[in-house]
Amino acid sequence: MLDALRKRSERKGADVLEVEPARGGGSYVLQMVRCGKPTCRCASGSGELHGPYWYLYRKKDGKTKSRYVGKNRPTER
């Protein structure tokens, strides 16, 4: 799954920094991301990315879904 996450992130213009398993399935992924605004500093090929931000990736109905978590990974109980 790690390779799939890295490839998906690269297509979106993001860099994966860290991956941790999530309780209940899926993975928490720490990423540097592009915002998509054409005039932003991250828009150029060598531009500075935003983040790092945590996302939760899970499989649902055969598709990988991501959900923004924030700057800090939630603590699991």
mmCIF file of the N, C-alpha and C atoms, coordinates in Angstrom:
data_MODEL
# 
_entry.id   MODEL 
# 
loop_
_atom_site.group_PDB 
_atom_site.id 
_atom_site.type_symbol 
_atom_site.label_atom_id 
_atom_site.label_alt_id 
_atom_site.label_comp_id 
_atom_site.label_asym_id 
_atom_site.label_entity_id 
_atom_site.label_seq_id 
_atom_site.pdbx_PDB_ins_code 
_atom_site.Cartn_x 
_atom_site.Cartn_y 
_atom_site.Cartn_z 
_atom_site.occupancy 
_atom_site.B_iso_or_equiv 
_atom_site.pdbx_formal_charge 
_atom_site.auth_seq_id 
_atom_site.auth_comp_id 
_atom_site.auth_asym_id 
_atom_site.auth_atom_id 
_atom_site.pdbx_PDB_model_num 
ATOM 1   N N  . MET A 1 1  ? 0.826   -1.200 0.000   1.00 0.00 ? 1  MET A N  1 
ATOM 2   C CA . MET A 1 1  ? 0.000   0.000  0.000   1.00 0.00 ? 1  MET A CA 1 
ATOM 3   C C  . MET A 1 1  ? 0.866   1.259  0.000   1.00 0.00 ? 1  MET A C  1 
ATOM 4   N N  . LEU A 1 2  ? 2.045   1.172  0.619   1.00 0.00 ? 2  LEU A N  1 
ATOM 5   C CA . LEU A 1 2  ? 2.931   2.329  0.690   1.00 0.00 ? 2  LEU A CA 1 
ATOM 6   C C  . LEU A 1 2  ? 3.324   2.804  -0.700  1.00 0.00 ? 2  LEU A C  1 
ATOM 7   N N  . ASP A 1 3  ? 3.671   1.880  -1.591  1.00 0.00 ? 3  ASP A N  1 
ATOM 8   C CA . ASP A 1 3  ? 4.044   2.264  -2.951  1.00 0.00 ? 3  ASP A CA 1 
ATOM 9   C C  . ASP A 1 3  ? 2.885   2.917  -3.678  1.00 0.00 ? 3  ASP A C  1 
ATOM 10  N N  . ALA A 1 4  ? 1.680   2.401  -3.485  1.00 0.00 ? 4  ALA A N  1 
ATOM 11  C CA . ALA A 1 4  ? 0.494   2.986  -4.120  1.00 0.00 ? 4  ALA A CA 1 
ATOM 12  C C  . ALA A 1 4  ? 0.253   4.404  -3.607  1.00 0.00 ? 4  ALA A C  1 
ATOM 13  N N  . LEU A 1 5  ? 0.436   4.627  -2.301  1.00 0.00 ? 5  LEU A N  1 
ATOM 14  C CA . LEU A 1 5  ? 0.259   5.969  -1.734  1.00 0.00 ? 5  LEU A CA 1 
ATOM 15  C C  . LEU A 1 5  ? 1.290   6.938  -2.287  1.00 0.00 ? 5  LEU A C  1 
ATOM 16  N N  . ARG A 1 6  ? 2.523   6.491  -2.394  1.00 0.00 ? 6  ARG A N  1 
ATOM 17  C CA . ARG A 1 6  ? 3.579   7.358  -2.935  1.00 0.00 ? 6  ARG A CA 1 
ATOM 18  C C  . ARG A 1 6  ? 3.297   7.728  -4.390  1.00 0.00 ? 6  ARG A C  1 
ATOM 19  N N  . LYS A 1 7  ? 2.872   6.761  -5.197  1.00 0.00 ? 7  LYS A N  1 
ATOM 20  C CA . LYS A 1 7  ? 2.576   7.035  -6.610  1.00 0.00 ? 7  LYS A CA 1 
ATOM 21  C C  . LYS A 1 7  ? 1.400   7.994  -6.744  1.00 0.00 ? 7  LYS A C  1 
ATOM 22  N N  . ARG A 1 8  ? 0.351   7.772  -5.942  1.00 0.00 ? 8  ARG A N  1 
ATOM 23  C CA . ARG A 1 8  ? -0.817  8.655  -5.989  1.00 0.00 ? 8  ARG A CA 1 
ATOM 24  C C  . ARG A 1 8  ? -0.429  10.072 -5.575  1.00 0.00 ? 8  ARG A C  1 
ATOM 25  N N  . SER A 1 9  ? 0.394   10.191 -4.553  1.00 0.00 ? 9  SER A N  1 
ATOM 26  C CA . SER A 1 9  ? 0.831   11.503 -4.077  1.00 0.00 ? 9  SER A CA 1 
ATOM 27  C C  . SER A 1 9  ? 1.664   12.222 -5.120  1.00 0.00 ? 9  SER A C  1 
ATOM 28  N N  . GLU A 1 10 ? 2.547   11.498 -5.785  1.00 0.00 ? 10 GLU A N  1 
ATOM 29  C CA . GLU A 1 10 ? 3.380   12.110 -6.816  1.00 0.00 ? 10 GLU A CA 1 
ATOM 30  C C  . GLU A 1 10 ? 2.529   12.649 -7.961  1.00 0.00 ? 10 GLU A C  1 
ATOM 31  N N  . ARG A 1 11 ? 1.482   11.906 -8.339  1.00 0.00 ? 11 ARG A N  1 
ATOM 32  C CA . ARG A 1 11 ? 0.591   12.380 -9.410  1.00 0.00 ? 11 ARG A CA 1 
ATOM 33  C C  . ARG A 1 11 ? -0.101  13.678 -9.011  1.00 0.00 ? 11 ARG A C  1 
ATOM 34  N N  . LYS A 1 12 ? -0.392  13.830 -7.734  1.00 0.00 ? 12 LYS A N  1 
ATOM 35  C CA . LYS A 1 12 ? -1.064  15.040 -7.249  1.00 0.00 ? 12 LYS A CA 1 
ATOM 36  C C  . LYS A 1 12 ? -0.078  16.157 -6.916  1.00 0.00 ? 12 LYS A C  1 
ATOM 37  N N  . GLY A 1 13 ? 1.231   15.892 -7.050  1.00 0.00 ? 13 GLY A N  1 
ATOM 38  C CA . GLY A 1 13 ? 2.232   16.899 -6.759  1.00 0.00 ? 13 GLY A CA 1 
ATOM 39  C C  . GLY A 1 13 ? 2.565   17.012 -5.284  1.00 0.00 ? 13 GLY A C  1 
ATOM 40  N N  . ALA A 1 14 ? 2.421   15.928 -4.535  1.00 0.00 ? 14 ALA A N  1 
ATOM 41  C CA . ALA A 1 14 ? 2.704   15.933 -3.104  1.00 0.00 ? 14 ALA A CA 1 
ATOM 42  C C  . ALA A 1 14 ? 3.900   15.036 -2.804  1.00 0.00 ? 14 ALA A C  1 
ATOM 43  N N  . ASP A 1 15 ? 4.508   15.240 -1.652  1.00 0.00 ? 15 ASP A N  1 
ATOM 44  C CA . ASP A 1 15 ? 5.614   14.406 -1.192  1.00 0.00 ? 15 ASP A CA 1 
ATOM 45  C C  . ASP A 1 15 ? 5.204   13.706 0.094   1.00 0.00 ? 15 ASP A C  1 
ATOM 46  N N  . VAL A 1 16 ? 5.358   12.386 0.132   1.00 0.00 ? 16 VAL A N  1 
ATOM 47  C CA . VAL A 1 16 ? 5.048   11.610 1.334   1.00 0.00 ? 16 VAL A CA 1 
ATOM 48  C C  . VAL A 1 16 ? 6.265   11.629 2.243   1.00 0.00 ? 16 VAL A C  1 
ATOM 49  N N  . LEU A 1 17 ? 6.069   12.036 3.501   1.00 0.00 ? 17 LEU A N  1 
ATOM 50  C CA . LEU A 1 17 ? 7.155   12.100 4.465   1.00 0.00 ? 17 LEU A CA 1 
ATOM 51  C C  . LEU A 1 17 ? 7.145   10.929 5.440   1.00 0.00 ? 17 LEU A C  1 
ATOM 52  N N  . GLU A 1 18 ? 5.945   10.474 5.804   1.00 0.00 ? 18 GLU A N  1 
ATOM 53  C CA . GLU A 1 18 ? 5.822   9.432  6.815   1.00 0.00 ? 18 GLU A CA 1 
ATOM 54  C C  . GLU A 1 18 ? 4.489   8.706  6.636   1.00 0.00 ? 18 GLU A C  1 
ATOM 55  N N  . VAL A 1 19 ? 4.481   7.412  6.953   1.00 0.00 ? 19 VAL A N  1 
ATOM 56  C CA . VAL A 1 19 ? 3.260   6.611  6.898   1.00 0.00 ? 19 VAL A CA 1 
ATOM 57  C C  . VAL A 1 19 ? 3.166   5.800  8.186   1.00 0.00 ? 19 VAL A C  1 
ATOM 58  N N  . GLU A 1 20 ? 1.996   5.838  8.840   1.00 0.00 ? 20 GLU A N  1 
ATOM 59  C CA . GLU A 1 20 ? 1.762   5.080  10.066  1.00 0.00 ? 20 GLU A CA 1 
ATOM 60  C C  . GLU A 1 20 ? 0.425   4.357  9.951   1.00 0.00 ? 20 GLU A C  1 
ATOM 61  N N  . PRO A 1 21 ? 0.345   3.125  10.461  1.00 0.00 ? 21 PRO A N  1 
ATOM 62  C CA . PRO A 1 21 ? -0.935  2.413  10.409  1.00 0.00 ? 21 PRO A CA 1 
ATOM 63  C C  . PRO A 1 21 ? -1.969  3.092  11.297  1.00 0.00 ? 21 PRO A C  1 
ATOM 64  N N  . ALA A 1 22 ? -3.213  3.076  10.854  1.00 0.00 ? 22 ALA A N  1 
ATOM 65  C CA . ALA A 1 22 ? -4.314  3.666  11.620  1.00 0.00 ? 22 ALA A CA 1 
ATOM 66  C C  . ALA A 1 22 ? -5.101  2.565  12.309  1.00 0.00 ? 22 ALA A C  1 
ATOM 67  N N  . ARG A 1 23 ? -5.517  2.825  13.514  1.00 0.00 ? 23 ARG A N  1 
ATOM 68  C CA . ARG A 1 23 ? -6.348  1.873  14.230  1.00 0.00 ? 23 ARG A CA 1 
ATOM 69  C C  . ARG A 1 23 ? -7.675  1.747  13.487  1.00 0.00 ? 23 ARG A C  1 
ATOM 70  N N  . GLY A 1 24 ? -8.126  0.550  13.269  1.00 0.00 ? 24 GLY A N  1 
ATOM 71  C CA . GLY A 1 24 ? -9.371  0.345  12.534  1.00 0.00 ? 24 GLY A CA 1 
ATOM 72  C C  . GLY A 1 24 ? -9.170  0.247  11.035  1.00 0.00 ? 24 GLY A C  1 
ATOM 73  N N  . GLY A 1 25 ? -7.931  0.224  10.581  1.00 0.00 ? 25 GLY A N  1 
ATOM 74  C CA . GLY A 1 25 ? -7.639  0.076  9.159   1.00 0.00 ? 25 GLY A CA 1 
ATOM 75  C C  . GLY A 1 25 ? -7.217  1.371  8.504   1.00 0.00 ? 25 GLY A C  1 
ATOM 76  N N  . GLY A 1 26 ? -6.497  1.246  7.430   1.00 0.00 ? 26 GLY A N  1 
ATOM 77  C CA . GLY A 1 26 ? -6.012  2.404  6.701   1.00 0.00 ? 26 GLY A CA 1 
ATOM 78  C C  . GLY A 1 26 ? -4.662  2.862  7.206   1.00 0.00 ? 26 GLY A C  1 
ATOM 79  N N  . SER A 1 27 ? -4.247  4.024  6.742   1.00 0.00 ? 27 SER A N  1 
ATOM 80  C CA . SER A 1 27 ? -2.944  4.575  7.105   1.00 0.00 ? 27 SER A CA 1 
ATOM 81  C C  . SER A 1 27 ? -3.023  6.083  7.276   1.00 0.00 ? 27 SER A C  1 
ATOM 82  N N  . TYR A 1 28 ? -2.275  6.578  8.254   1.00 0.00 ? 28 TYR A N  1 
ATOM 83  C CA . TYR A 1 28 ? -2.064  8.018  8.384   1.00 0.00 ? 28 TYR A CA 1 
ATOM 84  C C  . TYR A 1 28 ? -0.833  8.355  7.556   1.00 0.00 ? 28 TYR A C  1 
ATOM 85  N N  . VAL A 1 29 ? -0.939  9.386  6.722   1.00 0.00 ? 29 VAL A N  1 
ATOM 86  C CA . VAL A 1 29 ? 0.156   9.766  5.839   1.00 0.00 ? 29 VAL A CA 1 
ATOM 87  C C  . VAL A 1 29 ? 0.465   11.241 6.040   1.00 0.00 ? 29 VAL A C  1 
ATOM 88  N N  . LEU A 1 30 ? 1.735   11.532 6.330   1.00 0.00 ? 30 LEU A N  1 
ATOM 89  C CA . LEU A 1 30 ? 2.200   12.909 6.477   1.00 0.00 ? 30 LEU A CA 1 
ATOM 90  C C  . LEU A 1 30 ? 2.729   13.356 5.123   1.00 0.00 ? 30 LEU A C  1 
ATOM 91  N N  . GLN A 1 31 ? 2.157   14.452 4.587   1.00 0.00 ? 31 GLN A N  1 
ATOM 92  C CA . GLN A 1 31 ? 2.493   14.899 3.239   1.00 0.00 ? 31 GLN A CA 1 
ATOM 93  C C  . GLN A 1 31 ? 2.764   16.392 3.169   1.00 0.00 ? 31 GLN A C  1 
ATOM 94  N N  . MET A 1 32 ? 3.616   16.745 2.214   1.00 0.00 ? 32 MET A N  1 
ATOM 95  C CA . MET A 1 32 ? 3.772   18.122 1.771   1.00 0.00 ? 32 MET A CA 1 
ATOM 96  C C  . MET A 1 32 ? 2.939   18.192 0.492   1.00 0.00 ? 32 MET A C  1 
ATOM 97  N N  . VAL A 1 33 ? 2.080   19.215 0.351   1.00 0.00 ? 33 VAL A N  1 
ATOM 98  C CA . VAL A 1 33 ? 1.110   19.238 -0.748  1.00 0.00 ? 33 VAL A CA 1 
ATOM 99  C C  . VAL A 1 33 ? 1.131   20.545 -1.548  1.00 0.00 ? 33 VAL A C  1 
ATOM 100 N N  . ARG A 1 34 ? 0.581   20.447 -2.760  1.00 0.00 ? 34 ARG A N  1 
ATOM 101 C CA . ARG A 1 34 ? 0.336   21.628 -3.603  1.00 0.00 ? 34 ARG A CA 1 
ATOM 102 C C  . ARG A 1 34 ? -1.125  22.014 -3.427  1.00 0.00 ? 34 ARG A C  1 
ATOM 103 N N  . CYS A 1 35 ? -1.404  23.316 -3.391  1.00 0.00 ? 35 CYS A N  1 
ATOM 104 C CA . CYS A 1 35 ? -2.777  23.774 -3.148  1.00 0.00 ? 35 CYS A CA 1 
ATOM 105 C C  . CYS A 1 35 ? -3.612  23.838 -4.421  1.00 0.00 ? 35 CYS A C  1 
ATOM 106 N N  . GLY A 1 36 ? -2.984  23.991 -5.563  1.00 0.00 ? 36 GLY A N  1 
ATOM 107 C CA . GLY A 1 36 ? -3.720  24.035 -6.820  1.00 0.00 ? 36 GLY A CA 1 
ATOM 108 C C  . GLY A 1 36 ? -3.968  25.434 -7.353  1.00 0.00 ? 36 GLY A C  1 
ATOM 109 N N  . LYS A 1 37 ? -3.620  26.453 -6.584  1.00 0.00 ? 37 LYS A N  1 
ATOM 110 C CA . LYS A 1 37 ? -3.792  27.825 -7.079  1.00 0.00 ? 37 LYS A CA 1 
ATOM 111 C C  . LYS A 1 37 ? -2.655  28.133 -8.056  1.00 0.00 ? 37 LYS A C  1 
ATOM 112 N N  . PRO A 1 38 ? -2.978  28.605 -9.260  1.00 0.00 ? 38 PRO A N  1 
ATOM 113 C CA . PRO A 1 38 ? -1.941  28.817 -10.273 1.00 0.00 ? 38 PRO A CA 1 
ATOM 114 C C  . PRO A 1 38 ? -0.917  29.894 -9.922  1.00 0.00 ? 38 PRO A C  1 
ATOM 115 N N  . THR A 1 39 ? -1.259  30.852 -9.069  1.00 0.00 ? 39 THR A N  1 
ATOM 116 C CA . THR A 1 39 ? -0.328  31.931 -8.736  1.00 0.00 ? 39 THR A CA 1 
ATOM 117 C C  . THR A 1 39 ? 0.410   31.691 -7.420  1.00 0.00 ? 39 THR A C  1 
ATOM 118 N N  . CYS A 1 40 ? 0.197   30.554 -6.804  1.00 0.00 ? 40 CYS A N  1 
ATOM 119 C CA . CYS A 1 40 ? 0.824   30.263 -5.515  1.00 0.00 ? 40 CYS A CA 1 
ATOM 120 C C  . CYS A 1 40 ? 2.290   29.874 -5.690  1.00 0.00 ? 40 CYS A C  1 
ATOM 121 N N  . ARG A 1 41 ? 3.053   30.024 -4.628  1.00 0.00 ? 41 ARG A N  1 
ATOM 122 C CA . ARG A 1 41 ? 4.485   29.683 -4.636  1.00 0.00 ? 41 ARG A CA 1 
ATOM 123 C C  . ARG A 1 41 ? 4.708   28.193 -4.925  1.00 0.00 ? 41 ARG A C  1 
ATOM 124 N N  . CYS A 1 42 ? 3.719   27.354 -4.639  1.00 0.00 ? 42 CYS A N  1 
ATOM 125 C CA . CYS A 1 42 ? 3.871   25.911 -4.843  1.00 0.00 ? 42 CYS A CA 1 
ATOM 126 C C  . CYS A 1 42 ? 3.591   25.497 -6.285  1.00 0.00 ? 42 CYS A C  1 
ATOM 127 N N  . ALA A 1 43 ? 3.075   26.400 -7.105  1.00 0.00 ? 43 ALA A N  1 
ATOM 128 C CA . ALA A 1 43 ? 2.656   26.059 -8.464  1.00 0.00 ? 43 ALA A CA 1 
ATOM 129 C C  . ALA A 1 43 ? 3.820   25.772 -9.403  1.00 0.00 ? 43 ALA A C  1 
ATOM 130 N N  . SER A 1 44 ? 4.949   26.399 -9.192  1.00 0.00 ? 44 SER A N  1 
ATOM 131 C CA . SER A 1 44 ? 6.086   26.148 -10.081 1.00 0.00 ? 44 SER A CA 1 
ATOM 132 C C  . SER A 1 44 ? 6.666   24.767 -9.786  1.00 0.00 ? 44 SER A C  1 
ATOM 133 N N  . GLY A 1 45 ? 7.325   24.197 -10.765 1.00 0.00 ? 45 GLY A N  1 
ATOM 134 C CA . GLY A 1 45 ? 7.877   22.853 -10.634 1.00 0.00 ? 45 GLY A CA 1 
ATOM 135 C C  . GLY A 1 45 ? 8.796   22.681 -9.441  1.00 0.00 ? 45 GLY A C  1 
ATOM 136 N N  . SER A 1 46 ? 9.569   23.693 -9.125  1.00 0.00 ? 46 SER A N  1 
ATOM 137 C CA . SER A 1 46 ? 10.490  23.606 -7.985  1.00 0.00 ? 46 SER A CA 1 
ATOM 138 C C  . SER A 1 46 ? 9.972   24.415 -6.792  1.00 0.00 ? 46 SER A C  1 
ATOM 139 N N  . GLY A 1 47 ? 8.687   24.746 -6.824  1.00 0.00 ? 47 GLY A N  1 
ATOM 140 C CA . GLY A 1 47 ? 8.094   25.579 -5.786  1.00 0.00 ? 47 GLY A CA 1 
ATOM 141 C C  . GLY A 1 47 ? 8.044   24.921 -4.421  1.00 0.00 ? 47 GLY A C  1 
ATOM 142 N N  . GLU A 1 48 ? 7.960   25.749 -3.413  1.00 0.00 ? 48 GLU A N  1 
ATOM 143 C CA . GLU A 1 48 ? 7.893   25.283 -2.032  1.00 0.00 ? 48 GLU A CA 1 
ATOM 144 C C  . GLU A 1 48 ? 6.482   24.767 -1.736  1.00 0.00 ? 48 GLU A C  1 
ATOM 145 N N  . LEU A 1 49 ? 6.389   23.530 -1.250  1.00 0.00 ? 49 LEU A N  1 
ATOM 146 C CA . LEU A 1 49 ? 5.100   22.917 -0.962  1.00 0.00 ? 49 LEU A CA 1 
ATOM 147 C C  . LEU A 1 49 ? 4.559   23.363 0.388   1.00 0.00 ? 49 LEU A C  1 
ATOM 148 N N  . HIS A 1 50 ? 3.266   23.136 0.621   1.00 0.00 ? 50 HIS A N  1 
ATOM 149 C CA . HIS A 1 50 ? 2.611   23.478 1.881   1.00 0.00 ? 50 HIS A CA 1 
ATOM 150 C C  . HIS A 1 50 ? 2.648   22.270 2.821   1.00 0.00 ? 50 HIS A C  1 
ATOM 151 N N  . GLY A 1 51 ? 2.656   22.545 4.102   1.00 0.00 ? 51 GLY A N  1 
ATOM 152 C CA . GLY A 1 51 ? 2.573   21.465 5.079   1.00 0.00 ? 51 GLY A CA 1 
ATOM 153 C C  . GLY A 1 51 ? 3.781   21.409 5.983   1.00 0.00 ? 51 GLY A C  1 
ATOM 154 N N  . PRO A 1 52 ? 3.961   20.291 6.586   1.00 0.00 ? 52 PRO A N  1 
ATOM 155 C CA . PRO A 1 52 ? 3.346   18.999 6.354   1.00 0.00 ? 52 PRO A CA 1 
ATOM 156 C C  . PRO A 1 52 ? 1.970   18.882 7.012   1.00 0.00 ? 52 PRO A C  1 
ATOM 157 N N  . TYR A 1 53 ? 1.097   18.086 6.375   1.00 0.00 ? 53 TYR A N  1 
ATOM 158 C CA . TYR A 1 53 ? -0.254  17.823 6.860   1.00 0.00 ? 53 TYR A CA 1 
ATOM 159 C C  . TYR A 1 53 ? -0.505  16.320 6.893   1.00 0.00 ? 53 TYR A C  1 
ATOM 160 N N  . TRP A 1 54 ? -1.309  15.887 7.855   1.00 0.00 ? 54 TRP A N  1 
ATOM 161 C CA . TRP A 1 54 ? -1.688  14.480 7.978   1.00 0.00 ? 54 TRP A CA 1 
ATOM 162 C C  . TRP A 1 54 ? -2.991  14.222 7.231   1.00 0.00 ? 54 TRP A C  1 
ATOM 163 N N  . TYR A 1 55 ? -3.041  13.079 6.538   1.00 0.00 ? 55 TYR A N  1 
ATOM 164 C CA . TYR A 1 55 ? -4.234  12.598 5.860   1.00 0.00 ? 55 TYR A CA 1 
ATOM 165 C C  . TYR A 1 55 ? -4.466  11.156 6.285   1.00 0.00 ? 55 TYR A C  1 
ATOM 166 N N  . LEU A 1 56 ? -5.729  10.752 6.341   1.00 0.00 ? 56 LEU A N  1 
ATOM 167 C CA . LEU A 1 56 ? -6.082  9.372  6.617   1.00 0.00 ? 56 LEU A CA 1 
ATOM 168 C C  . LEU A 1 56 ? -6.526  8.742  5.303   1.00 0.00 ? 56 LEU A C  1 
ATOM 169 N N  . TYR A 1 57 ? -5.850  7.677  4.893   1.00 0.00 ? 57 TYR A N  1 
ATOM 170 C CA . TYR A 1 57 ? -6.185  6.955  3.666   1.00 0.00 ? 57 TYR A CA 1 
ATOM 171 C C  . TYR A 1 57 ? -6.816  5.627  4.039   1.00 0.00 ? 57 TYR A C  1 
ATOM 172 N N  . ARG A 1 58 ? -7.953  5.328  3.406   1.00 0.00 ? 58 ARG A N  1 
ATOM 173 C CA . ARG A 1 58 ? -8.658  4.055  3.611   1.00 0.00 ? 58 ARG A CA 1 
ATOM 174 C C  . ARG A 1 58 ? -9.244  3.590  2.294   1.00 0.00 ? 58 ARG A C  1 
ATOM 175 N N  . LYS A 1 59 ? -9.423  2.275  2.168   1.00 0.00 ? 59 LYS A N  1 
ATOM 176 C CA . LYS A 1 59 ? -10.086 1.695  1.005   1.00 0.00 ? 59 LYS A CA 1 
ATOM 177 C C  . LYS A 1 59 ? -11.577 1.624  1.296   1.00 0.00 ? 59 LYS A C  1 
ATOM 178 N N  . LYS A 1 60 ? -12.396 2.067  0.331   1.00 0.00 ? 60 LYS A N  1 
ATOM 179 C CA . LYS A 1 60 ? -13.848 1.981  0.458   1.00 0.00 ? 60 LYS A CA 1 
ATOM 180 C C  . LYS A 1 60 ? -14.410 1.648  -0.920  1.00 0.00 ? 60 LYS A C  1 
ATOM 181 N N  . ASP A 1 61 ? -15.153 0.559  -0.988  1.00 0.00 ? 61 ASP A N  1 
ATOM 182 C CA . ASP A 1 61 ? -15.748 0.105  -2.249  1.00 0.00 ? 61 ASP A CA 1 
ATOM 183 C C  . ASP A 1 61 ? -14.700 -0.042 -3.351  1.00 0.00 ? 61 ASP A C  1 
ATOM 184 N N  . GLY A 1 62 ? -13.520 -0.536 -2.976  1.00 0.00 ? 62 GLY A N  1 
ATOM 185 C CA . GLY A 1 62 ? -12.459 -0.769 -3.952  1.00 0.00 ? 62 GLY A CA 1 
ATOM 186 C C  . GLY A 1 62 ? -11.681 0.466  -4.364  1.00 0.00 ? 62 GLY A C  1 
ATOM 187 N N  . LYS A 1 63 ? -11.996 1.619  -3.784  1.00 0.00 ? 63 LYS A N  1 
ATOM 188 C CA . LYS A 1 63 ? -11.298 2.862  -4.117  1.00 0.00 ? 63 LYS A CA 1 
ATOM 189 C C  . LYS A 1 63 ? -10.589 3.396  -2.881  1.00 0.00 ? 63 LYS A C  1 
ATOM 190 N N  . THR A 1 64 ? -9.463  4.062  -3.096  1.00 0.00 ? 64 THR A N  1 
ATOM 191 C CA . THR A 1 64 ? -8.740  4.688  -1.996  1.00 0.00 ? 64 THR A CA 1 
ATOM 192 C C  . THR A 1 64 ? -9.316  6.071  -1.751  1.00 0.00 ? 64 THR A C  1 
ATOM 193 N N  . LYS A 1 65 ? -9.723  6.308  -0.524  1.00 0.00 ? 65 LYS A N  1 
ATOM 194 C CA . LYS A 1 65 ? -10.285 7.597  -0.121  1.00 0.00 ? 65 LYS A CA 1 
ATOM 195 C C  . LYS A 1 65 ? -9.332  8.258  0.868   1.00 0.00 ? 65 LYS A C  1 
ATOM 196 N N  . SER A 1 66 ? -9.210  9.570  0.772   1.00 0.00 ? 66 SER A N  1 
ATOM 197 C CA . SER A 1 66 ? -8.375  10.299 1.721   1.00 0.00 ? 66 SER A CA 1 
ATOM 198 C C  . SER A 1 66 ? -9.216  11.338 2.452   1.00 0.00 ? 66 SER A C  1 
ATOM 199 N N  . ARG A 1 67 ? -8.818  11.601 3.693   1.00 0.00 ? 67 ARG A N  1 
ATOM 200 C CA . ARG A 1 67 ? -9.490  12.613 4.503   1.00 0.00 ? 67 ARG A CA 1 
ATOM 201 C C  . ARG A 1 67 ? -8.427  13.437 5.204   1.00 0.00 ? 67 ARG A C  1 
ATOM 202 N N  . TYR A 1 68 ? -8.531  14.750 5.091   1.00 0.00 ? 68 TYR A N  1 
ATOM 203 C CA . TYR A 1 68 ? -7.604  15.657 5.754   1.00 0.00 ? 68 TYR A CA 1 
ATOM 204 C C  . TYR A 1 68 ? -7.772  15.529 7.265   1.00 0.00 ? 68 TYR A C  1 
ATOM 205 N N  . VAL A 1 69 ? -6.646  15.406 7.978   1.00 0.00 ? 69 VAL A N  1 
ATOM 206 C CA . VAL A 1 69 ? -6.673  15.266 9.431   1.00 0.00 ? 69 VAL A CA 1 
ATOM 207 C C  . VAL A 1 69 ? -6.193  16.549 10.096  1.00 0.00 ? 69 VAL A C  1 
ATOM 208 N N  . GLY A 1 70 ? -5.107  17.156 9.592   1.00 0.00 ? 70 GLY A N  1 
ATOM 209 C CA . GLY A 1 70 ? -4.601  18.399 10.152  1.00 0.00 ? 70 GLY A CA 1 
ATOM 210 C C  . GLY A 1 70 ? -3.088  18.368 10.315  1.00 0.00 ? 70 GLY A C  1 
ATOM 211 N N  . LYS A 1 71 ? -2.573  19.354 11.035  1.00 0.00 ? 71 LYS A N  1 
ATOM 212 C CA . LYS A 1 71 ? -1.133  19.447 11.259  1.00 0.00 ? 71 LYS A CA 1 
ATOM 213 C C  . LYS A 1 71 ? -0.636  18.408 12.245  1.00 0.00 ? 71 LYS A C  1 
ATOM 214 N N  . ASN A 1 72 ? -1.518  17.946 13.144  1.00 0.00 ? 72 ASN A N  1 
ATOM 215 C CA . ASN A 1 72 ? -1.134  16.947 14.135  1.00 0.00 ? 72 ASN A CA 1 
ATOM 216 C C  . ASN A 1 72 ? -1.954  15.679 13.947  1.00 0.00 ? 72 ASN A C  1 
ATOM 217 N N  . ARG A 1 73 ? -1.268  14.535 14.019  1.00 0.00 ? 73 ARG A N  1 
ATOM 218 C CA . ARG A 1 73 ? -1.965  13.259 13.908  1.00 0.00 ? 73 ARG A CA 1 
ATOM 219 C C  . ARG A 1 73 ? -2.748  13.024 15.179  1.00 0.00 ? 73 ARG A C  1 
ATOM 220 N N  . PRO A 1 74 ? -4.003  12.579 15.085  1.00 0.00 ? 74 PRO A N  1 
ATOM 221 C CA . PRO A 1 74 ? -4.778  12.334 16.299  1.00 0.00 ? 74 PRO A CA 1 
ATOM 222 C C  . PRO A 1 74 ? -4.182  11.191 17.113  1.00 0.00 ? 74 PRO A C  1 
ATOM 223 N N  . THR A 1 75 ? -4.273  11.309 18.432  1.00 0.00 ? 75 THR A N  1 
ATOM 224 C CA . THR A 1 75 ? -3.812  10.228 19.282  1.00 0.00 ? 75 THR A CA 1 
ATOM 225 C C  . THR A 1 75 ? -4.917  9.186  19.346  1.00 0.00 ? 75 THR A C  1 
ATOM 226 N N  . GLU A 1 76 ? -4.519  7.933  19.277  1.00 0.00 ? 76 GLU A N  1 
ATOM 227 C CA . GLU A 1 76 ? -5.503  6.852  19.292  1.00 0.00 ? 76 GLU A CA 1 
ATOM 228 C C  . GLU A 1 76 ? -5.572  6.244  20.678  1.00 0.00 ? 76 GLU A C  1 
ATOM 229 N N  . ARG A 1 77 ? -6.789  5.890  21.093  1.00 0.00 ? 77 ARG A N  1 
ATOM 230 C CA . ARG A 1 77 ? -6.976  5.327  22.423  1.00 0.00 ? 77 ARG A CA 1 
ATOM 231 C C  . ARG A 1 77 ? -7.143  3.848  22.360  1.00 0.00 ? 77 ARG A C  1 
# 
